[in-house]
Amino acid sequence: MMRNLRERLAEVNRRIRTAEQAAGRELGSVTLLAVGKTQPARRLALAYRWGQRHFAESYLQEAIDKQALLANYDITWHFIGPVQSNKTKSIAARFAWIHSVDRLKIAQRLSEQRPVHLPPLNVCLQVNVSGETTKTGVSLDELPNLAVEVENLPRLQLRGVMAIPAPSECYEEQRSPYRTLREAATALNLTSFDTYSFGMSEDLEAAVAEGATMVRVGTAIFGSRN
């Protein structure tokens, strides 16, 4: 298991570096987020042993349990799941990044509840770029207004956008929604925008080609979820 995880992690990093080269981008310009959803803390600890430092979680209580077990590890924690109003206080206190802000009410609560002794919470706006009714996220039309409102909130640092497009096995179809969102975000002309949280196990090459600065990978590192 240890060797398999090490090999999987190395292979994902190779894929990212190869995609950076293919896109003519600077090596190391893309940060890998290891998505630990449903994985035990010991497997995250192994990934850490092999050099992984950024970890992403979708379920708050599961994340809290892992953070307690891994408290002595120098981990940057990212929250990537849907945010409920009754969870914002814990999220604001426990994470360095949140990628799934999709409405002003949630952003306001995070801003109010971010502890003053911590640096501003890094925020990405989740955009439902494929218009799927089963997924959360602000629409492309609503993005400009939400971005302006969130940018003005204290204790938050608006960094960019996140998307989970409809899956496709076609490389060009994978690239298209990321391109659409990158162009929409660029058109906002916000100086704080430097993050595109795009791409997962199956489409990270397409995401990197369209400017991803963070890719969120779970299955390709840890194997199928339980």
Secondary structure as GFF3:
##gff-version 3
##sequence-region A 1 226
A	DSSP	alpha_helix	2	22	.	.	.	ID=ss1
A	DSSP	beta_strand	31	35	.	.	.	ID=ss2
A	DSSP	alpha_helix	41	49	.	.	.	ID=ss3
A	DSSP	beta_strand	54	57	.	.	.	ID=ss4
A	DSSP	alpha_helix	60	69	.	.	.	ID=ss5
A	DSSP	beta_strand	76	79	.	.	.	ID=ss6
A	DSSP	three_ten_helix	85	87	.	.	.	ID=ss7
A	DSSP	alpha_helix	88	94	.	.	.	ID=ss8
A	DSSP	beta_strand	97	101	.	.	.	ID=ss9
A	DSSP	alpha_helix	104	113	.	.	.	ID=ss10
A	DSSP	beta_strand	121	127	.	.	.	ID=ss11
A	DSSP	alpha_helix	143	151	.	.	.	ID=ss12
A	DSSP	beta_strand	156	163	.	.	.	ID=ss13
A	DSSP	alpha_helix	171	187	.	.	.	ID=ss14
A	DSSP	beta_strand	195	197	.	.	.	ID=ss15
A	DSSP	alpha_helix	204	209	.	.	.	ID=ss16
A	DSSP	beta_strand	214	217	.	.	.	ID=ss17
A	DSSP	alpha_helix	219	222	.	.	.	ID=ss18
###
